[in-house]
Amino acid sequence: MTLRFAILGAGRIGQVHARAVAGTPGARLVAIADPVAAAAESVKVAYGCEIRTIDAILGSADVDAVVICTPTDTHADLIEKFTKAGKAVFCEKPVDLSVARVKACLKVVEANRGRVMVGFNRRFDPDFMSVKAAIDAGTVGDVEMITITSRDPGAPPADYITRSGGIFRDMTIHDFDMARWLLGEEVETVMAAASVLTDPKIGALGDFDSVNVILRTASGKQAIITNTRRATYGYDQRIEVLGSKGMAQAENQSENRVVIADKSGFHSAPLLNFFMTRYIAAYANEIAAFVAAVKDGTPTPTTIHDGLMALALADAALKSVAEGRAVKLAEVL
């Protein structure tokens, strides 16, 4: 059985997923939808699919699953429409910027027995998967502390920031999901600090560009997250898990592993420059996992519930910054 896909949205992330679908055994890209004709045409030319409207895809008998890569404020509505139409749905995070709206969407999906996976690609990065495997195997013992470093090489355009919900909801949300996944327990309290240090224009838009978060579970496990919109040396993605028996680390990835030494010191290649190159394997693994779950009738590895919990952590972080205190997750759920 080949799972036939349509992608809604041919922007940057839509093109990433188009490549992943086209390269996944047992999957075929049938259609692309985007109001920008040039963007849709580029996907059509690259992968041999048709250009259709979203409404046409909704009624297409030759489409089994859709990948939603449209603006955030359309996600929940599209999930509900395509779930009711009997299509499997893969949706980029977040489902919505409102916890209440995500809860309502989840009820619709459950009522229609929908198959929905939310895109938290970092769970599918080979190095991060190895760290998780070491935790599950007991190699590091009981998890005690996690440190997640995630620093972008530069800020997104102002237009994106105004629509994304801000740094906690569009950037840290990935790290919130990773923390839940690695801790193996739900977070109870959130303490966050946020500043504008890299670009005053970001502050003028009501957002932050430099944040740190401490998450704590009921048993006392902790996760520390550090984010910035500006890392001059490249896309900085690292994880460290400290346990009762030892530690597991996933370090940065560079353009190559060659190190040159001379009288001025040791020199290595730059880091991979952004998520499109750093997480190529993760995006491929993610779509492959979605295809396998739909074909086998098994639960998807990430769900709307995961999206809901990550968004709630983002809301708790914002509340913590605003009120200067630790916030219990129950306050925002």
C-alpha positions as CSV (number, residue, x, y, z in Angstrom):
1,M,0.0,0.0,0.0
2,T,1.3,3.4,-0.9
3,L,0.1,6.4,1.2
4,R,-0.9,9.2,-1.1
5,F,-0.1,12.7,0.3
6,A,-1.0,16.3,-0.3
7,I,0.9,19.2,1.2
8,L,-0.9,22.3,2.3
9,G,1.5,25.2,2.1
10,A,4.6,25.4,-0.1
11,G,6.7,27.7,2.0
12,R,10.0,26.8,3.7
13,I,8.7,24.0,5.9
14,G,6.3,22.8,3.2
15,Q,9.3,22.2,0.9
16,V,11.1,20.4,3.6
17,H,8.2,18.0,4.1
18,A,7.8,17.6,0.3
19,R,11.3,16.4,0.1
20,A,10.7,14.0,3.0
21,V,7.5,12.6,1.6
22,A,9.1,12.1,-1.9
23,G,12.0,10.2,-0.3
24,T,9.9,7.9,1.9
25,P,9.3,4.4,0.7
26,G,5.5,3.7,0.7
27,A,4.6,7.3,0.3
28,R,3.8,9.4,-2.8
29,L,3.3,13.1,-3.1
30,V,0.1,13.7,-5.2
31,A,-0.7,17.3,-4.8
32,I,0.5,20.7,-3.4
33,A,-1.7,23.7,-2.4
34,D,-0.5,27.2,-2.0
35,P,-2.0,30.6,-2.9
36,V,1.5,31.7,-4.1
37,A,1.6,30.2,-7.6
38,A,5.4,30.3,-7.8
39,A,5.9,28.4,-4.6
40,A,3.4,25.7,-5.6
41,E,5.0,25.5,-9.1
42,S,8.4,24.9,-7.5
43,V,7.1,21.9,-5.6
44,K,5.3,20.6,-8.6
45,V,8.4,20.8,-10.8
46,A,10.6,19.2,-8.2
47,Y,8.4,16.2,-7.3
48,G,5.9,15.8,-10.2
49,C,2.8,16.4,-8.2
50,E,-0.3,18.4,-9.2
51,I,-1.3,21.9,-8.0
52,R,-4.7,21.9,-6.4
53,T,-6.7,24.1,-4.0
54,I,-7.2,23.0,-0.4
55,D,-10.9,22.5,-1.1
56,A,-10.1,20.3,-4.1
57,I,-7.7,18.2,-1.9
58,L,-10.4,17.9,0.7
59,G,-12.6,16.1,-1.8
60,S,-9.8,14.2,-3.6
61,A,-10.3,10.4,-3.6
62,D,-6.6,9.9,-4.5
63,V,-5.3,11.7,-1.3
64,D,-5.1,9.6,1.9
65,A,-3.1,12.0,4.1
66,V,-2.3,15.7,4.3
67,V,0.7,17.6,5.7
68,I,-0.4,21.0,7.1
69,C,2.2,23.7,6.6
70,T,-0.1,26.7,6.4
71,P,0.0,29.7,8.8
72,T,-0.6,28.7,12.5
73,D,-4.1,30.3,12.7
74,T,-5.4,27.9,10.1
75,H,-4.1,24.7,11.6
76,A,-6.9,23.7,13.9
77,D,-9.6,24.4,11.4
78,L,-7.8,22.3,8.7
79,I,-7.2,19.5,11.2
80,E,-10.9,19.3,11.9
81,K,-12.0,19.5,8.2
82,F,-9.6,16.8,7.0
83,T,-10.2,14.6,10.0
84,K,-14.0,14.7,9.2
85,A,-13.2,13.9,5.6
86,G,-11.4,10.7,6.7
87,K,-7.9,11.8,5.8
88,A,-4.9,11.1,8.1
89,V,-3.3,14.4,9.2
90,F,0.3,15.5,9.9
91,C,0.3,19.0,11.2
92,E,3.3,21.3,11.9
93,K,3.4,22.7,15.4
94,P,1.6,24.4,17.0
95,V,-2.0,23.3,16.6
96,D,-3.1,26.7,17.6
97,L,-1.8,29.6,19.9
98,S,-4.8,29.1,22.2
99,V,-4.9,26.2,24.7
100,A,-8.7,26.3,24.6
101,R,-8.8,26.0,20.8
102,V,-6.4,23.1,20.9
103,K,-8.6,21.3,23.5
104,A,-11.6,21.9,21.2
105,C,-9.7,20.5,18.2
106,L,-8.7,17.4,20.2
107,K,-12.4,16.7,21.0
108,V,-13.3,16.9,17.3
109,V,-10.4,14.6,16.3
110,E,-11.4,12.1,19.0
111,A,-15.1,12.2,18.1
112,N,-14.2,11.4,14.5
113,R,-11.5,8.8,15.4
114,G,-9.0,10.9,13.5
115,R,-5.3,10.0,12.9
116,V,-3.3,13.2,13.7
117,M,0.4,13.6,14.3
118,V,1.9,16.9,15.4
119,G,5.3,17.8,14.0
120,F,8.0,17.7,16.7
121,N,10.8,16.7,14.4
122,R,13.6,16.8,17.0
123,R,12.3,13.6,18.6
124,F,13.3,11.9,15.3
125,D,16.9,13.2,15.1
126,P,19.2,10.2,15.2
127,D,21.5,11.6,17.9
128,F,18.6,12.6,20.1
129,M,16.9,9.2,19.6
130,S,20.2,7.6,20.8
131,V,20.1,9.7,23.9
132,K,16.5,8.7,24.5
133,A,17.4,5.0,23.9
134,A,20.2,5.3,26.5
135,I,17.6,6.7,29.0
136,D,15.1,3.9,28.2
137,A,17.9,1.2,28.5
138,G,18.8,2.5,32.0
139,T,22.4,3.3,30.9
140,V,22.4,6.7,32.6
141,G,20.3,5.5,35.5
142,D,17.4,7.6,36.9
143,V,17.2,10.9,35.0
144,E,17.9,13.9,37.4
145,M,18.7,16.9,35.2
146,I,18.5,17.8,31.6
147,T,20.1,20.7,29.8
148,I,18.8,21.8,26.4
149,T,20.7,24.4,24.3
150,S,18.9,25.7,21.3
151,R,20.2,28.9,19.6
152,D,19.2,30.2,16.2
153,P,21.8,31.8,14.0
154,G,19.5,34.8,13.4
155,A,16.0,36.1,14.0
156,P,13.1,35.4,11.7
157,P,11.5,38.2,9.8
158,A,9.3,40.6,11.7
159,D,6.2,39.4,9.9
160,Y,6.8,35.9,11.2
161,I,7.3,37.1,14.8
162,T,3.9,38.9,14.7
163,R,2.1,35.7,13.6
164,S,4.1,33.0,15.5
165,G,3.0,33.7,19.0
166,G,6.6,34.7,20.0
167,I,9.7,32.9,21.0
168,F,8.2,30.6,23.6
169,R,5.5,29.4,21.2
170,D,7.5,29.1,18.0
171,M,11.0,28.3,19.2
172,T,11.1,27.1,22.8
173,I,8.1,24.9,22.1
174,H,10.4,22.3,20.5
175,D,12.5,22.3,23.6
176,F,9.4,22.0,25.8
177,D,8.5,18.9,23.9
178,M,12.0,17.5,24.1
179,A,12.1,18.0,27.8
180,R,8.8,16.2,28.4
181,W,10.0,13.3,26.2
182,L,13.4,13.0,27.9
183,L,12.2,13.6,31.5
184,G,9.6,10.8,31.2
185,E,7.3,12.8,33.5
186,E,5.0,15.8,33.1
187,V,6.3,19.1,34.2
188,E,4.7,20.6,37.4
189,T,6.3,24.1,37.6
190,V,7.8,26.6,35.1
191,M,10.2,29.4,35.9
192,A,11.3,31.6,33.0
193,A,13.4,34.7,32.4
194,A,13.3,36.7,29.1
195,S,15.2,39.7,27.7
196,V,15.7,41.6,24.5
197,L,19.4,41.5,23.9
198,T,20.0,41.0,20.2
199,D,17.6,43.3,18.4
200,P,15.4,46.1,19.9
201,K,13.0,45.7,17.0
202,I,12.0,42.3,18.4
203,G,11.1,44.0,21.7
204,A,9.1,46.6,19.8
205,L,7.0,43.7,18.5
206,G,6.3,42.6,22.0
207,D,8.6,39.6,21.9
208,F,11.9,38.5,23.5
209,D,15.1,37.2,21.8
210,S,16.9,35.7,24.8
211,V,15.2,33.3,27.2
212,N,16.1,30.7,29.9
213,V,13.6,28.3,31.4
214,I,13.7,25.9,34.4
215,L,11.2,23.1,34.4
216,R,10.5,20.9,37.4
217,T,8.5,17.7,37.7
218,A,6.6,16.6,40.9
219,S,9.4,14.2,41.7
220,G,12.0,17.0,41.5
221,K,13.6,16.3,38.1
222,Q,14.7,19.4,36.3
223,A,15.2,20.6,32.8
224,I,17.0,23.8,31.9
225,I,16.4,25.3,28.5
226,T,18.4,28.2,27.0
227,N,17.4,30.0,23.7
228,T,18.6,32.9,21.8
229,R,17.7,34.4,18.4
230,R,21.4,35.1,17.6
231,A,24.3,32.7,17.7
232,T,27.0,34.2,15.5
233,Y,28.8,30.9,15.2
234,G,25.8,28.9,13.7
235,Y,22.8,26.8,14.6
236,D,23.6,25.5,18.1
237,Q,21.7,22.4,19.1
238,R,22.9,20.4,22.1
239,I,21.4,18.1,24.8
240,E,22.8,16.7,28.0
241,V,21.1,14.3,30.3
242,L,22.5,13.7,33.8
243,G,21.4,10.5,35.5
244,S,22.2,8.6,38.7
245,K,24.6,6.3,36.8
246,G,26.1,8.7,34.2
247,M,25.5,11.2,31.5
248,A,24.4,11.2,27.8
249,Q,25.2,14.0,25.4
250,A,24.3,15.0,21.9
251,E,26.7,17.6,20.5
252,N,26.4,20.0,17.6
253,Q,26.8,18.8,14.0
254,S,29.2,20.5,11.6
255,E,29.5,20.7,7.9
256,N,32.2,18.0,8.2
257,R,34.3,16.4,10.9
258,V,37.7,17.4,9.6
259,V,40.0,19.2,12.1
260,I,43.0,21.2,10.9
261,A,45.8,22.0,13.3
262,D,48.5,24.6,12.7
263,K,50.6,27.0,14.8
264,S,47.6,29.2,15.4
265,G,45.5,26.4,16.9
266,F,42.9,23.8,15.9
267,H,40.2,24.6,13.3
268,S,37.0,22.8,12.4
269,A,34.2,23.3,9.9
270,P,31.2,25.6,10.7
271,L,28.0,24.2,12.2
272,L,25.2,23.2,9.9
273,N,23.5,26.6,9.3
274,F,19.9,26.1,10.2
275,F,17.1,23.6,10.7
276,M,16.6,22.8,7.0
277,T,20.1,21.2,6.9
278,R,20.6,20.2,10.6
279,Y,17.4,18.2,10.8
280,I,17.2,16.6,7.3
281,A,17.3,13.1,8.8
282,A,14.8,14.0,11.5
283,Y,12.2,15.2,9.0
284,A,12.7,12.1,6.9
285,N,12.4,9.8,10.0
286,E,9.3,11.8,11.2
287,I,7.4,11.3,8.0
288,A,8.4,7.6,7.8
289,A,7.1,7.1,11.3
290,F,3.8,8.8,10.4
291,V,3.5,6.6,7.3
292,A,4.2,3.4,9.3
293,A,1.6,4.4,12.0
294,V,-1.1,5.1,9.4
295,K,-0.5,1.9,7.5
296,D,-0.2,-0.3,10.6
297,G,-3.1,1.3,12.5
298,T,-0.9,2.1,15.5
299,P,-0.8,5.3,17.5
300,T,1.2,8.1,16.0
301,P,4.5,8.8,17.9
302,T,3.4,12.4,18.6
303,T,-0.2,13.6,19.1
304,I,-2.4,16.6,19.6
305,H,-2.0,16.0,23.4
306,D,1.8,16.5,23.0
307,G,1.1,19.7,21.1
308,L,-1.3,20.8,23.9
309,M,1.2,20.2,26.7
310,A,4.0,22.0,24.9
311,L,1.8,25.0,24.2
312,A,0.7,25.0,27.9
313,L,4.4,25.1,28.9
314,A,4.9,28.1,26.6
315,D,1.9,29.9,28.2
316,A,3.3,29.1,31.7
317,A,6.7,30.5,30.7
318,L,5.1,33.7,29.5
319,K,3.1,34.0,32.7
320,S,6.3,33.4,34.7
321,V,8.1,36.2,32.9
322,A,5.1,38.6,33.3
323,E,4.7,37.8,37.0
324,G,8.2,37.1,38.1
325,R,7.4,33.8,39.7
326,A,7.3,30.1,39.3
327,V,4.0,29.0,37.6
328,K,2.3,25.7,38.0
329,L,1.3,24.1,34.7
330,A,-2.2,23.5,36.2
331,E,-2.7,27.3,36.1
332,V,-2.8,27.5,32.3
333,L,-4.4,24.1,31.4
